[in-house]
Amino acid sequence: MPVYASGGLWLGSSLNEIISDAQDYIKLGYSALKIRVGQPRLEDDIKRVLKLRETVGPEVKLIADANQG
């Protein structure tokens, strides 16, 4: 059964924390990650997601959680 990493990648995490969390999950064998979005400025969410995509590459699936937003 496919699973994804749901911890970490928090809305309040810095870019460095997101990168570190993502790298740790990839090392553990996860092939999908969930990132929280919902910053006050859409541009900040876009920057975070783009940085995450750059970090994990095209093969890892990304899931966005808007925190009931």
C-alpha positions in Angstrom: 0.0 0.0 0.0 1.5 3.4 -0.9 2.1 5.7 2.0 3.3 9.3 2.3 5.2 11.3 4.9 2.7 13.4 6.8 4.7 14.8 9.6 7.0 17.7 9.3 6.9 20.2 6.4 4.7 22.4 8.7 3.3 25.8 7.8 5.6 27.4 10.4 8.7 25.6 9.2 11.5 27.6 7.7 12.8 26.7 4.2 15.8 25.1 5.7 13.6 22.9 8.0 11.4 21.9 5.1 14.5 20.9 3.0 16.0 18.9 6.0 12.7 17.2 6.7 12.2 16.3 3.1 15.7 14.8 2.7 15.2 12.8 5.9 11.9 11.3 4.6 13.4 10.5 1.2 16.3 8.7 3.0 13.6 6.7 4.9 12.2 5.5 1.6 9.1 7.7 1.2 8.1 8.5 -2.3 5.4 11.1 -1.5 5.4 14.0 0.9 2.6 16.3 2.3 3.4 20.0 2.8 1.2 22.4 4.6 0.2 25.5 2.7 -1.8 28.6 3.7 0.7 31.4 4.2 -0.9 34.9 4.3 0.8 35.6 1.0 0.3 33.1 -1.9 3.8 33.9 -3.1 5.3 32.5 0.1 3.5 29.2 -0.4 4.6 29.0 -4.0 8.2 29.7 -3.0 8.1 26.9 -0.4 6.5 24.3 -2.8 9.0 25.2 -5.6 11.9 24.8 -3.1 10.5 21.4 -2.0 10.1 20.2 -5.6 13.7 21.3 -6.3 14.9 19.4 -3.3 13.1 16.1 -3.9 13.1 16.0 -7.7 10.3 15.1 -10.1 9.8 11.4 -9.0 8.5 12.2 -5.5 4.8 13.0 -5.3 3.8 16.2 -3.5 0.6 16.6 -1.6 -0.6 20.0 -0.3 -2.7 20.4 2.8 -4.4 23.7 3.1 -5.3 23.2 6.8 -9.0 23.6 6.3 -8.3 26.9 4.6 
